[in-house]
């Protein structure tokens, strides 16, 4: 490979990672080894469907990107002996965490290292806890059900009052008819 071309590719890789770090996007570091390409391809398709990208990172370039973004305290992640990947979460971090944990259970060579969500550093234990939370859609459904419950109860009470009035009127009608 032409050295000039290789240098340009490395610069673009650093720029892409630096953009992720600078924009304070949500990201999760993973490390992996001995994973079949087919399994990785399937995993990448799943995460793409939920608005997540997976970048495989050269350690030296990752360190440079972290340091230039002012996040050098996270550079310990690049001390791992295994290959490093970064999950860039653009939508729901809970769904991404669920997919990560599911993939790591199926593939012993894949592990979550640490992450950063909304500017806060998360350990792998916190990411595991995040994977146990309901997704954004599930939470919205819970909120709607909770907001709907008092209205449903009120409608039920009104219907019961109307039903009672109908029973009384019907009983009165039957009494008048039998009294004739």
Secondary structure, DSSP 8 states (H G I E B T S, - for coil): --HHHHHHHHHHHHHHHHHHHHTT-EEEEEEE-S--HHHHHHHHHHHHHTTEEEEEE-HHHHHHHHHHTT-GGGGGGGG-SSEEEEEEESS-HHHHHHHHHHHHHH-TTEEEEEEEETTEEEEHHHHHHHHTS--HHHHHHHHHHHHHHHHHHHHHHHHHHHHHHHHHHHHHHHHHHHH-
